[in-house]
Amino acid sequence: RVQMVESGGESVQSGGSLRLSCRFSGISPSKFSMAWFRQAPGKELEGVAAIDSDGSTTYNKEMPDRFTISRGDAENTMVLQMNSLQPEDTAMYYCAADVAGMIRSRVTGWATPSLSKGYWGQGTQVTVSS
């Protein structure tokens, strides 16, 4: 079965950095694209960035360029590097997987992301204080 587990979220001060990781199993990275989403308190789920099997990346244009998505050094892992964090970055961050076209459309906002579509982890909480 598919399992996706996020880690790395914590409480930090404004200006700090965090490196979120997603470890996944049960899916082939050559057939699926991976992505990060986030949901701030009282707001809807929104896409952050996606990475395809060939390493190409897609970012939500509303996201700051302080975020970088990449494949992790360990097998079957994905990373989101977040620098110069701001209080508005406070959210639950989720990793997700689906076929490339669907993931990209959800990340960019062309399609509405939903926890019921594709594969999702349980999320990791990032809290940034000023």
PyMOL commands that set and color helices and strands:
alter all, ss='L'
color gray80, all
select helices_A, chain A and resi 87-89+100-108
alter helices_A, ss='H'
color red, helices_A
select strands_A, chain A and resi 3-7+11-13+18-25+33-39+46-51+57-59+67-71+77-82+91-98+119-120+124-129
alter strands_A, ss='S'
color yellow, strands_A
deselect
rebuild
show_as cartoon
